[in-house]
Amino acid sequence: MRKAVFPGSFDPFTLGHLDILKRSLLLFDEITVGVGKNIDKKTMFSEKQRISFIEKCFKNEAKIKVESYDGLTIDFCKKLGANFIVRGIRNNGDFEFEKAIARTNRKLSKIETVFLLTSAQTSFISSTIVRELILNKGNYKLLVPESVKID
């Protein structure tokens, strides 16, 4: 069975994340969305909210699970028996950053990273931009799935 982890903070989950995850379904038998805990990062949404946003998007997709984790992504992969990490690439900056992490992960664990290019329609979307829109009362709804509801 081909198991993968799609890690991130997902603060919040965007249409770009959704695109990568949907296309990953064609490649893997099981994908765990790993909602990472990072004590250095101040999040806008609670862990529970971020997990809920993703679970609601994929409530009818048995191949996708959502779990939070802390520590190294490769340790989380080992715990789940996953041999792959999925990462989305929007631009050259993303690629250079992710390439170094992927090489380190492979050296330490033999876990392979699979890069998927974001679609042209979502390549400009980032969680940072969405948070800025939310904070400034902008129309963020065009950049996130319907499950991302701000009360």
Secondary structure, 3 states (H helix, E strand, C coil): CCEEEEEECCCCCCHHHHHHHHHHCCCCCEEEEEEECCCCCCCCCCHHHHHHHHHHHCCCCCCEEEEEECCCHHHHHHHHCCCEEEEEECCHHHHHHHHHHHHHHHHHHCCEEEEEECCCCCCCCCHHHHHHHHHCCCCHHHCCCCCCCCC
